[in-house]
Amino acid sequence: MDLRITLYKLNIFCQVVEAGGVTRAAEQLILTQPVVTGHIRSLEERLGTKLFERSGRHNVLTEAGERTYRWGREMLRAAHELHRELEEIGDGSSGSVNIAASMSAGSYLLPPLIANFARERPNVHISMTVSDQAAAQEAVQVGDVDFAIAIGDIPPQPDWLECEVIGEEELVVVTAPGAAPGTPLGPDDIAELRFVESPMSGRRKLADRRLADLGVPDRKIAIELGHPEAMKQAVEYGVGAAMLFRGSIQDELLRGTLAEQPLEGADLAFPVLLLVRRDKILSRAQSALLGEIRLACGLPPGAR
């Protein structure tokens, strides 16, 4: 069989079958009968078999013609489906987005944005892994994700990495209501507090560095828990204070189950970072979700 069979010839063949003959098919296709007949003969030559045979005054499908018709109709259906999918990918209504995120960004900043995006674009598949900034950057480097969102210090930038500040997040000292004075805390006050912390996290490292700048190189750690949600519960029960990003405790502050304790003379603001390969070409769906993230972080959406 000659594999140089075009979808155009298959479409003409299927039209002849469905129209009940060359004459009607030619009218529907706005072609002359000789042109339609020529395409049928060309298709037969490339398939190496007869597709029609005479039965009285009519042409009817041979057994090979019947099988070719079923195959041709399926090929045309698949072609139309592919065309539809490509159009959807082109306008961002389908496709996939894979994201890596640091703990606070992946647990608090991104989920509501992703949920809203998924509701508006149900044919876009979104996947997010949550770890730390270093792991997120590595996932970007090896191509496991399309981009990463992290909260932390701007990292050294190798040639392949594009790092962009798209927003800002602030660490906040919180306690149970009434557990500490409402006046700004100084270094001596911090040194006296017992803290709820995570065993190992990027957020803890950021907090320790900023407190060291204030003259508090060490903190009293009352308990270590692995996730901000567990830390918040321990603080609410009065175990100690915690330093958490504002985005993770804003609901508790509004409800009054946690109290913010201002820290005197401390700069506790950190950039929200977009990490992406310089050679990465984002699809429309990926660019659209990134635009929503930029908007939520304070910057207007825009294509890279």
Residue frames relative to the residue before (quaternion, step in Angstrom):
aa qw qx qy qz dx dy dz
M 1.0000 0.0000 0.0000 0.0000 0.00 0.00 0.00
D 0.3950 -0.6977 0.5518 0.2296 3.54 -0.96 0.94
L 0.3300 -0.7912 0.4853 0.1718 3.58 -0.56 1.17
R 0.5466 0.6099 -0.4094 0.4021 3.60 1.23 -0.04
I 0.2659 0.7508 -0.5434 0.2651 3.55 0.75 1.16
T 0.2518 -0.7968 0.5327 0.1338 3.55 -0.64 1.08
L 0.5847 -0.5636 0.4545 0.3659 3.53 -1.24 0.50
Y 0.5848 0.5874 -0.3690 0.4206 3.57 1.13 -0.60
K 0.6748 0.4736 -0.2979 0.4813 3.58 0.91 -0.89
L 0.6296 0.5272 -0.3366 0.4609 3.58 1.01 -0.76
N 0.6476 0.5202 -0.3219 0.4542 3.58 0.97 -0.82
I 0.6446 0.5052 -0.3260 0.4722 3.61 0.97 -0.81
F 0.6377 0.5281 -0.3247 0.4573 3.59 0.95 -0.86
C 0.6828 0.4764 -0.2942 0.4694 3.60 0.85 -0.93
Q 0.6169 0.5355 -0.3447 0.4624 3.60 1.05 -0.68
V 0.6303 0.5237 -0.3344 0.4655 3.62 0.99 -0.80
V 0.6574 0.5035 -0.3126 0.4654 3.57 0.92 -0.91
E 0.7310 0.4475 -0.2464 0.4525 3.59 0.75 -1.01
A 0.6778 0.4729 -0.2954 0.4792 3.60 1.11 -0.60
G 0.4787 -0.6966 0.4203 0.3300 3.56 1.22 -0.30
G 0.8223 -0.0787 0.0217 0.5632 3.58 1.17 0.37
V 0.6781 -0.5141 0.3544 0.3877 3.53 -1.32 0.36
T 0.6458 0.5585 -0.3390 0.3951 3.59 0.90 -0.92
R 0.7089 0.4425 -0.2701 0.4783 3.58 0.78 -1.01
A 0.6259 0.5338 -0.3419 0.4542 3.59 1.00 -0.77
A 0.6421 0.5252 -0.3256 0.4536 3.59 0.96 -0.85
E 0.6421 0.5177 -0.3241 0.4634 3.59 1.01 -0.78
Q 0.6801 0.4939 -0.2918 0.4565 3.58 0.93 -0.89
L 0.7250 0.4284 -0.2286 0.4885 3.56 1.05 -0.81
I 0.3336 -0.7498 0.4879 0.2974 3.57 1.36 -0.20
L 0.4802 0.6065 -0.4663 0.4289 3.53 0.84 1.11
T 0.5191 -0.5975 0.4855 0.3713 3.59 -1.22 0.22
Q 0.6315 -0.5479 0.3872 0.3888 3.56 -1.18 0.50
P 0.6518 0.5112 -0.3494 0.4379 3.66 0.86 -0.77
V 0.6274 0.5274 -0.3456 0.4569 3.61 1.04 -0.71
V 0.6541 0.5011 -0.3133 0.4722 3.60 0.92 -0.88
T 0.6557 0.5055 -0.3109 0.4668 3.58 0.90 -0.91
G 0.6379 0.5379 -0.3273 0.4434 3.57 1.00 -0.79
H 0.6535 0.5008 -0.3163 0.4712 3.59 0.98 -0.78
I 0.6324 0.5200 -0.3373 0.4646 3.61 1.00 -0.76
R 0.6678 0.4906 -0.3056 0.4690 3.58 0.88 -0.87
S 0.6355 0.5227 -0.3289 0.4633 3.59 1.00 -0.79
L 0.6438 0.5146 -0.3165 0.4696 3.58 1.02 -0.82
E 0.6377 0.5222 -0.3268 0.4624 3.60 0.99 -0.82
E 0.6483 0.5181 -0.3206 0.4566 3.57 0.97 -0.83
R 0.6989 0.4658 -0.2843 0.4623 3.58 0.89 -0.83
L 0.6737 0.4550 -0.2924 0.5036 3.58 1.15 -0.55
G 0.3575 -0.7568 0.4750 0.2719 3.56 1.20 -0.48
T 0.7135 0.3747 -0.2609 0.5314 3.59 1.07 0.64
K 0.5001 -0.6214 0.5051 0.3296 3.57 -1.28 0.37
L 0.2831 -0.7747 0.5475 0.1411 3.54 -0.95 0.93
F 0.7745 0.1985 -0.1108 0.5904 3.60 1.18 -0.57
E 0.0562 -0.7543 0.6508 0.0649 3.51 -1.35 0.45
R 0.5450 -0.6296 0.4451 0.3293 3.55 -1.17 0.58
S 0.0320 0.7488 -0.6618 0.0165 3.53 -1.14 0.80
G 0.7887 -0.1076 0.0112 0.6053 3.52 -0.01 1.32
R 0.7877 -0.2571 0.2116 0.5184 3.57 -0.71 -1.08
H 0.6883 0.4815 -0.2672 0.4723 3.60 1.27 -0.03
N 0.3911 -0.6553 0.5863 0.2720 3.51 -1.34 0.41
V 0.0667 -0.7874 0.6126 0.0139 3.57 -0.90 0.95
L 0.5996 -0.5806 0.4157 0.3615 3.54 -1.20 0.51
T 0.3850 -0.6522 0.5980 0.2622 3.52 -1.17 0.67
E 0.6806 -0.4369 0.3537 0.4699 3.58 -1.23 0.03
A 0.6410 0.5063 -0.3170 0.4819 3.57 1.04 -0.81
G 0.6343 0.5376 -0.3254 0.4503 3.58 1.06 -0.77
E 0.6421 0.5259 -0.3269 0.4519 3.59 0.98 -0.81
R 0.6753 0.4769 -0.2981 0.4772 3.56 0.95 -0.88
T 0.6391 0.5194 -0.3275 0.4631 3.58 1.02 -0.76
Y 0.6273 0.5367 -0.3404 0.4501 3.58 1.03 -0.75
R 0.6606 0.4976 -0.3137 0.4666 3.60 0.90 -0.90
W 0.6641 0.4938 -0.2993 0.4750 3.56 0.99 -0.86
G 0.6668 0.5139 -0.2997 0.4488 3.57 0.93 -0.91
R 0.6448 0.5122 -0.3270 0.4636 3.58 0.97 -0.82
E 0.6513 0.5035 -0.3133 0.4734 3.59 1.02 -0.79
M 0.6369 0.5210 -0.3283 0.4638 3.61 1.01 -0.77
L 0.6654 0.4909 -0.3051 0.4724 3.58 0.96 -0.83
R 0.6244 0.5277 -0.3386 0.4657 3.59 1.03 -0.76
A 0.6673 0.4972 -0.3003 0.4662 3.58 0.93 -0.92
A 0.6364 0.5285 -0.3300 0.4548 3.58 1.04 -0.75
H 0.6540 0.4962 -0.3127 0.4778 3.59 0.97 -0.82
E 0.6431 0.5192 -0.3215 0.4621 3.58 1.02 -0.80
L 0.6384 0.5153 -0.3242 0.4709 3.57 0.99 -0.82
H 0.6397 0.5273 -0.3261 0.4543 3.57 0.96 -0.86
R 0.6490 0.5100 -0.3153 0.4683 3.58 0.97 -0.85
E 0.6689 0.5029 -0.3067 0.4534 3.58 0.90 -0.92
L 0.6542 0.5074 -0.3169 0.4628 3.58 0.97 -0.81
E 0.6227 0.5243 -0.3398 0.4711 3.58 1.06 -0.70
E 0.6610 0.5052 -0.3093 0.4606 3.59 0.99 -0.86
I 0.6278 0.5125 -0.3350 0.4807 3.56 1.04 -0.79
G 0.6536 0.5388 -0.3137 0.4291 3.55 0.95 -0.86
D 0.7650 0.3429 -0.2127 0.5019 3.61 0.96 -0.73
G 0.5792 -0.6414 0.3522 0.3592 3.58 1.29 0.21
S 0.5139 0.6630 -0.4209 0.3452 3.62 1.20 0.14
S 0.7719 0.1317 -0.1375 0.6065 3.60 1.27 -0.04
G 0.4069 0.6788 -0.5415 0.2836 3.53 -1.32 0.14
S 0.4152 -0.6888 0.5279 0.2729 3.57 -1.21 -0.41
V 0.1089 -0.7561 0.6419 0.0657 3.54 -1.27 0.58
N 0.0716 -0.7887 0.6105 0.0074 3.57 -0.77 1.09
I 0.0600 -0.8206 0.5665 -0.0448 3.54 -0.67 1.19
A 0.1590 -0.7166 0.6627 0.1483 3.54 -1.27 0.54
A 0.0339 -0.8143 0.5791 -0.0192 3.57 -1.02 0.74
S 0.4865 -0.6046 0.5349 0.3342 3.52 -1.25 0.49
M 0.7407 -0.4706 0.2425 0.4137 3.56 -1.24 0.48
S 0.7316 0.4240 -0.2654 0.4632 3.61 0.66 -1.01
A 0.6430 0.5092 -0.3279 0.4687 3.59 0.98 -0.78
G 0.7232 0.4533 -0.2503 0.4570 3.57 0.90 -0.92
S 0.7037 0.4635 -0.2688 0.4667 3.58 1.15 -0.54
Y 0.8244 0.2386 -0.0886 0.5055 3.60 1.04 -0.69
L 0.7133 0.4550 -0.2761 0.4560 3.60 0.79 -0.93
L 0.7944 0.4007 -0.1876 0.4161 3.57 0.67 -1.12
P 0.6034 0.6098 -0.3962 0.3273 3.69 0.81 -0.75
P 0.6937 0.4455 -0.3286 0.4609 3.68 0.74 -0.77
L 0.6262 0.5293 -0.3429 0.4584 3.59 1.08 -0.65
I 0.6608 0.4992 -0.3023 0.4719 3.57 0.96 -0.90
A 0.6471 0.5289 -0.3239 0.4434 3.59 0.94 -0.87
N 0.6671 0.4905 -0.2996 0.4739 3.58 0.94 -0.87
F 0.6434 0.5175 -0.3150 0.4680 3.58 0.99 -0.85
A 0.6670 0.5039 -0.3000 0.4595 3.59 0.95 -0.89
R 0.6278 0.5254 -0.3402 0.4628 3.59 1.05 -0.66
E 0.7070 0.4521 -0.2656 0.4746 3.59 0.98 -0.80
R 0.7830 0.1873 -0.0980 0.5850 3.60 1.15 -0.60
P 0.1067 -0.8622 0.4922 0.0545 3.60 0.45 1.21
N 0.6728 0.4975 -0.3094 0.4518 3.61 1.15 -0.34
V 0.5736 0.5390 -0.3964 0.4725 3.58 1.28 0.18
H 0.2518 -0.7662 0.5750 0.1380 3.58 -0.76 1.07
I 0.0897 -0.8078 0.5826 0.0019 3.57 -0.73 1.11
S 0.0243 -0.7837 0.6204 -0.0166 3.55 -0.93 0.96
M 0.0199 -0.8031 0.5954 -0.0123 3.58 -0.93 0.91
T 0.1536 -0.7513 0.6352 0.0924 3.55 -1.00 0.91
V 0.1936 -0.7848 0.5837 0.0765 3.57 -0.99 0.91
S 0.1681 0.7748 -0.5934 0.1388 3.57 -0.76 1.04
D 0.6356 -0.4553 0.3560 0.5118 3.59 -0.37 -1.24
Q 0.7317 -0.4469 0.2755 0.4348 3.55 -1.27 0.22
A 0.6544 0.5229 -0.3250 0.4389 3.60 0.92 -0.84
A 0.6754 0.4803 -0.2931 0.4767 3.57 0.94 -0.89
A 0.6241 0.5376 -0.3359 0.4568 3.57 1.06 -0.74
Q 0.6563 0.5023 -0.3099 0.4701 3.58 0.97 -0.85
E 0.6434 0.5162 -0.3274 0.4610 3.59 0.99 -0.75
A 0.6337 0.5297 -0.3299 0.4571 3.59 1.03 -0.78
V 0.6255 0.5163 -0.3285 0.4841 3.57 1.10 -0.69
Q 0.6588 0.5383 -0.3131 0.4221 3.57 0.90 -0.93
V 0.7532 0.3918 -0.2209 0.4800 3.60 0.83 -0.96
G 0.5391 -0.6663 0.3815 0.3463 3.58 1.27 -0.06
D 0.3848 0.7282 -0.4870 0.2906 3.59 1.20 0.34
V 0.7795 0.1835 -0.1000 0.5905 3.59 1.16 -0.54
D 0.5631 -0.6081 0.4494 0.3334 3.55 -1.28 0.40
F 0.7635 -0.1576 0.1020 0.6180 3.56 1.10 -0.72
A 0.2723 -0.7521 0.5754 0.1706 3.56 -1.29 0.22
I 0.1930 -0.7414 0.6319 0.1175 3.53 -1.26 0.61
A 0.0756 0.8029 -0.5837 0.0945 3.58 -0.71 1.05
I 0.2774 -0.7132 0.6145 0.1918 3.54 -1.30 0.46
G 0.4834 0.6576 -0.4621 0.3469 3.56 -0.59 1.09
D 0.7296 -0.3923 0.3140 0.4640 3.50 -1.31 -0.32
I 0.5415 -0.5930 0.4791 0.3544 3.56 -1.17 0.60
P 0.3171 -0.7843 0.5000 0.1854 3.61 -0.59 1.10
P 0.6203 -0.4553 0.4387 0.4643 3.59 -1.28 0.09
Q 0.2556 -0.8066 0.5213 0.1106 3.56 -0.91 0.89
P 0.2511 -0.7528 0.5912 0.1440 3.58 -0.46 1.18
D 0.7314 -0.4604 0.2759 0.4207 3.56 -1.27 0.34
W 0.6934 0.5046 -0.2865 0.4272 3.59 1.01 -0.77
L 0.7030 0.5079 -0.2556 0.4273 3.61 1.15 -0.59
E 0.1233 -0.7308 0.6653 0.0898 3.50 -1.14 0.81
C 0.0520 -0.7970 0.6014 -0.0206 3.56 -0.66 1.14
E 0.0036 -0.8165 0.5744 -0.0583 3.55 -0.65 1.13
V 0.3613 -0.7045 0.5680 0.2245 3.57 -0.97 0.86
I 0.0628 -0.8314 0.5521 -0.0042 3.58 -0.58 1.15
G 0.8122 0.0053 -0.0029 0.5833 3.59 1.24 -0.02
E 0.3451 -0.7166 0.5672 0.2135 3.54 -1.29 -0.24
E 0.0568 -0.7734 0.6309 0.0229 3.55 -1.11 0.77
E 0.2733 -0.7961 0.5310 0.0976 3.54 -1.04 0.86
L 0.3749 -0.6828 0.5782 0.2428 3.54 -1.07 0.80
V 0.1076 -0.7916 0.6011 0.0204 3.55 -1.02 0.87
V 0.3356 -0.6997 0.5912 0.2197 3.57 -1.05 0.81
V 0.0009 0.8084 -0.5874 0.0391 3.57 -0.69 1.09
T 0.0845 -0.7577 0.6458 0.0422 3.51 -1.26 0.63
A 0.6201 -0.4471 0.4386 0.4725 3.52 -1.30 -0.15
P 0.6109 -0.5614 0.3847 0.4046 3.64 -1.02 0.62
G 0.8257 0.2177 -0.1719 0.4912 3.58 -0.88 0.95
A 0.5437 0.6516 -0.3984 0.3478 3.60 1.23 -0.07
A 0.7861 0.1233 -0.0770 0.6007 3.59 1.22 -0.36
P 0.6053 -0.5717 0.3916 0.3918 3.62 -1.11 0.48
G 0.5126 -0.6607 0.4616 0.2960 3.54 -1.18 0.56
T 0.5324 0.6047 -0.4199 0.4178 3.58 1.25 -0.13
P 0.6460 -0.5396 0.3568 0.4053 3.60 -1.12 0.57
L 0.3987 -0.7174 0.5272 0.2201 3.54 -1.01 0.90
G 0.2540 -0.7509 0.5908 0.1502 3.55 -1.05 0.81
P 0.7461 -0.3921 0.2744 0.4630 3.59 -1.25 0.03
D 0.6528 0.5131 -0.3285 0.4502 3.60 0.94 -0.82
D 0.6379 0.5214 -0.3277 0.4625 3.59 1.03 -0.77
I 0.6439 0.5167 -0.3195 0.4651 3.58 0.98 -0.88
A 0.6552 0.5294 -0.3169 0.4359 3.57 0.94 -0.87
E 0.6906 0.4759 -0.2836 0.4649 3.58 1.14 -0.55
L 0.5905 0.5962 -0.3690 0.3997 3.60 1.18 -0.44
R 0.3092 -0.6826 0.6232 0.2239 3.53 -1.27 0.54
F 0.2185 -0.8215 0.5221 0.0694 3.57 -0.83 1.02
V 0.3099 -0.6611 0.6498 0.2115 3.46 -1.33 0.61
E 0.0520 0.8214 -0.5616 0.0845 3.60 -0.66 1.07
S 0.4714 -0.6101 0.5405 0.3366 3.51 -1.38 0.05
P 0.6093 -0.5831 0.3746 0.3852 3.62 -1.03 0.66
M 0.7815 -0.0854 0.0996 0.6100 3.59 0.87 -0.97
S 0.2854 0.7448 -0.5706 0.1953 3.58 -0.70 1.02
G 0.5964 -0.5614 0.4316 0.3779 3.53 -1.22 0.46
R 0.6220 0.5508 -0.3448 0.4368 3.57 1.03 -0.77
R 0.6476 0.5154 -0.3267 0.4563 3.61 0.96 -0.84
K 0.6472 0.5189 -0.3253 0.4539 3.59 0.96 -0.83
L 0.6341 0.5202 -0.3282 0.4687 3.58 1.03 -0.80
A 0.6653 0.5037 -0.3049 0.4591 3.59 0.90 -0.93
D 0.6605 0.5131 -0.3208 0.4445 3.59 0.89 -0.88
R 0.6540 0.5136 -0.3270 0.4489 3.60 0.96 -0.79
R 0.6827 0.4765 -0.3024 0.4643 3.60 0.90 -0.85
L 0.6468 0.4982 -0.3298 0.4740 3.61 1.02 -0.68
A 0.6105 0.5385 -0.3541 0.4604 3.58 1.07 -0.66
D 0.6193 0.5404 -0.3391 0.4577 3.57 1.08 -0.72
L 0.6799 0.4747 -0.2771 0.4853 3.59 1.19 -0.60
G 0.5880 -0.5841 0.3728 0.4172 3.58 1.25 -0.13
V 0.5992 0.5046 -0.3802 0.4918 3.58 1.21 0.49
P 0.1070 -0.8504 0.5127 0.0506 3.60 0.22 1.24
D 0.7913 0.1848 -0.0890 0.5760 3.57 1.15 -0.58
R 0.1870 -0.7644 0.6068 0.1114 3.53 -1.19 0.67
K 0.4643 -0.6238 0.5395 0.3228 3.53 -1.28 0.40
I 0.1432 -0.8008 0.5787 0.0572 3.59 -0.55 1.13
A 0.2756 -0.7855 0.5373 0.1355 3.56 -0.57 1.18
I 0.7924 -0.0760 0.1210 0.5930 3.57 0.95 -0.90
E 0.2223 -0.7625 0.5943 0.1263 3.57 -1.15 0.66
L 0.0033 0.7896 -0.6107 0.0599 3.54 -0.80 1.11
G 0.5382 -0.7233 0.3609 0.2387 3.55 -1.01 0.86
H 0.7922 0.2274 -0.1220 0.5530 3.62 1.17 -0.28
P 0.6126 -0.5799 0.3867 0.3728 3.61 -1.05 0.67
E 0.6142 0.5544 -0.3661 0.4260 3.62 1.00 -0.67
A 0.6631 0.4782 -0.3002 0.4915 3.58 0.99 -0.82
M 0.6240 0.5410 -0.3372 0.4520 3.57 1.03 -0.76
K 0.6526 0.5231 -0.3221 0.4435 3.60 0.90 -0.88
Q 0.6500 0.5143 -0.3279 0.4533 3.58 0.94 -0.82
A 0.6469 0.5150 -0.3235 0.4601 3.58 0.99 -0.83
V 0.6400 0.5115 -0.3255 0.4720 3.59 1.01 -0.78
E 0.6457 0.5221 -0.3267 0.4513 3.59 0.93 -0.86
Y 0.6833 0.4661 -0.2825 0.4858 3.59 1.10 -0.68
G 0.5701 -0.6503 0.3584 0.3517 3.60 1.26 0.13
V 0.3409 0.7560 -0.5005 0.2486 3.61 1.18 0.38
G 0.7494 -0.2937 0.2174 0.5521 3.57 1.02 -0.77
A 0.6203 -0.5086 0.4274 0.4169 3.54 -1.32 -0.29
A 0.1335 -0.7670 0.6178 0.1106 3.55 -1.35 0.18
M 0.2652 -0.7130 0.6199 0.1924 3.54 -1.27 0.45
L 0.1010 0.8056 -0.5652 0.1463 3.55 -0.33 1.33
F 0.5711 -0.5810 0.4431 0.3739 3.56 -1.19 0.46
R 0.6092 -0.6071 0.3748 0.3461 3.53 -1.00 0.90
G 0.6359 0.5571 -0.3353 0.4158 3.58 0.97 -0.78
S 0.6915 0.4814 -0.2831 0.4582 3.59 1.13 -0.53
I 0.7777 0.3231 -0.1743 0.5102 3.61 1.19 -0.34
Q 0.3852 0.7547 -0.4747 0.2384 3.61 1.22 0.12
D 0.6280 0.5242 -0.3533 0.4540 3.63 1.02 -0.68
E 0.6683 0.4957 -0.3051 0.4631 3.60 0.93 -0.86
L 0.6256 0.5233 -0.3437 0.4654 3.60 1.04 -0.67
L 0.6573 0.4993 -0.3137 0.4693 3.58 0.99 -0.79
R 0.6966 0.4575 -0.2766 0.4783 3.59 0.98 -0.77
G 0.4503 -0.7054 0.4423 0.3226 3.57 1.20 -0.40
T 0.4737 0.6702 -0.4541 0.3466 3.62 1.17 0.30
L 0.7320 0.1942 -0.1765 0.6287 3.57 1.35 -0.19
A 0.2295 -0.7652 0.5874 0.1292 3.56 -1.19 0.61
E 0.3749 -0.7205 0.5394 0.2220 3.56 -0.95 0.90
Q 0.1414 -0.7767 0.6106 0.0620 3.53 -1.01 0.92
P 0.3492 -0.7589 0.5058 0.2152 3.62 -0.33 1.20
L 0.2545 -0.7615 0.5825 0.1263 3.54 -1.11 0.80
E 0.3993 -0.7655 0.4593 0.2090 3.55 -0.49 1.23
G 0.8759 0.1122 -0.0866 0.4613 3.56 -0.97 0.95
A 0.5765 0.6092 -0.3730 0.3967 3.61 1.20 0.26
D 0.2413 -0.7179 0.6331 0.1599 3.53 -1.11 0.77
L 0.0057 0.8396 -0.5391 0.0663 3.55 -0.21 1.30
A 0.4581 0.6673 -0.4589 0.3664 3.59 1.18 0.49
F 0.0631 -0.7910 0.6085 -0.0040 3.56 -1.03 0.91
P 0.5132 -0.6630 0.4436 0.3168 3.58 -1.05 0.68
V 0.3330 -0.6509 0.6364 0.2457 3.51 -1.31 0.54
L 0.1777 -0.8400 0.5119 0.0269 3.55 -0.58 1.22
L 0.2215 -0.7007 0.6608 0.1528 3.49 -1.23 0.72
L 0.0766 -0.7847 0.6151 0.0094 3.56 -0.78 1.09
V 0.1661 0.7808 -0.5801 0.1620 3.57 -0.71 1.08
R 0.5331 -0.6050 0.4738 0.3540 3.58 -1.13 0.56
R 0.5358 -0.6394 0.4470 0.3229 3.58 -1.01 0.80
D 0.7278 0.4209 -0.2434 0.4836 3.59 1.08 -0.67
K 0.4606 0.6915 -0.4436 0.3359 3.58 1.26 0.14
I 0.1551 -0.7538 0.6326 0.0868 3.55 -0.94 0.96
L 0.2655 -0.7952 0.5290 0.1314 3.55 -0.42 1.23
S 0.4475 -0.6497 0.5402 0.2927 3.55 -1.12 0.73
R 0.6789 -0.4788 0.3452 0.4367 3.57 -1.27 0.14
A 0.6357 0.5184 -0.3384 0.4612 3.59 1.00 -0.74
Q 0.6608 0.5009 -0.3068 0.4673 3.58 0.94 -0.88
S 0.6619 0.4981 -0.3048 0.4700 3.58 0.96 -0.85
A 0.6384 0.5359 -0.3299 0.4432 3.58 1.04 -0.78
L 0.6678 0.4757 -0.3089 0.4820 3.61 0.92 -0.86
L 0.6362 0.5150 -0.3359 0.4660 3.58 0.97 -0.77
G 0.6126 0.5459 -0.3439 0.4566 3.59 1.07 -0.66
E 0.6447 0.5070 -0.3191 0.4748 3.59 1.02 -0.79
I 0.6430 0.5159 -0.3221 0.4654 3.57 1.04 -0.79
R 0.6316 0.5289 -0.3283 0.4621 3.58 0.96 -0.85
L 0.6625 0.5208 -0.3054 0.4433 3.56 0.89 -0.96
A 0.6735 0.4953 -0.2902 0.4657 3.57 0.95 -0.91
C 0.6885 0.4725 -0.2741 0.4771 3.58 1.12 -0.66
G 0.6687 -0.5388 0.2940 0.4196 3.57 1.24 -0.05
L 0.6769 0.4391 -0.3063 0.5050 3.58 1.25 -0.12
P 0.5306 -0.6342 0.4452 0.3436 3.63 -1.02 0.67
P 0.5369 -0.6210 0.4525 0.3484 3.57 -1.08 0.67
G 0.1581 0.7801 -0.5956 0.1080 3.55 -1.14 0.65
A 0.5293 -0.6302 0.4629 0.3293 3.54 -1.12 0.62
R 0.5006 -0.6313 0.5018 0.3147 3.52 -1.17 0.66
